[in-house]
């Protein structure tokens, strides 16, 4: 299938010398934003580390109580979705828009699956009487110091992450629509690259959250 | 500009990531004691490096982008290192004294 957009020439914006320079500026901008996200999650991770050092036993107990299977399945879901979006960028660079769109669609579906599993986990925690801030019957039955801290950090950090997943899905949805309208193609593939690297960071953040909340 | 990862490289990376995920999951059932968390985090670091290298194509990016990431990681390592040093070297908090029934006298 020929790609009509492959023959079009994209003019850079007024303040750029070339489309390559514009693409690089866009990528640098996204990486600077990702750097701020790394610092945000890094700071909360440092907070988690300090509480974990303080309440090691309670944290171990809480990890043991967590929904390990669901959380682990979610990790696999995100890793697969990252692979899919990476391949979609590769396809779009070659001008294979339909295949790229299908792979972005697959990433979207996997992202929605992640959120569905996350909500299922939250529902299970709520049923057990575990709420943020040490609220809930669970903490009355289990009085160990450090349990409210763990679960508040859990809801806070996974909630913040889920928010980022949602934003990523919206951005990927926009990419899909633009591909369908032939406004996103090989000539401006850097736009999909931006969406993809944001999604990869969301994956990397979860790669670190998973062992802290579910494994160790 | 160096050659970007091929489609095959991306799919293989995906496979390796899933293998590391399975390994991490399996290891969580092995009694590693205090080593459980460090081992899990090292595997996580490996996975993050793979995503950054092959999916985010960081090695193929310009110096400005690489320096941005380097500065971020350096700041983060500094933050976490000093927080751990702070927590682990704190003197134990003295116990709260019993409140007196009489009025408390000011010491300053």
Interface residues (C-beta under 8 A of the other chain):
Chain A: X24 X27 X28 X31 X32 X35 X38 X39 X42 X43 X45 X46 X49 X50 X53 X54 X68 X72 X75 X76 X79 X80 X82 X83 X85 X86 X87 X90 X91 X93 X196 X197 X200 X201 X203 X204 X207 X208 X210 X211 X212 X214 X215 X216
Chain B: X4 X5 X6 X7 X10 X11 X13 X14 X17 X18 X21 X24 X25 X28 X36 X37 X40 X41 X43 X44 X47 X48 X51 X52 X54 X55 X56 X61 X62 X64 X65 X68 X69 X71 X72 X73 X75 X76 X79 X80 X83 X84 X86 X87 X88
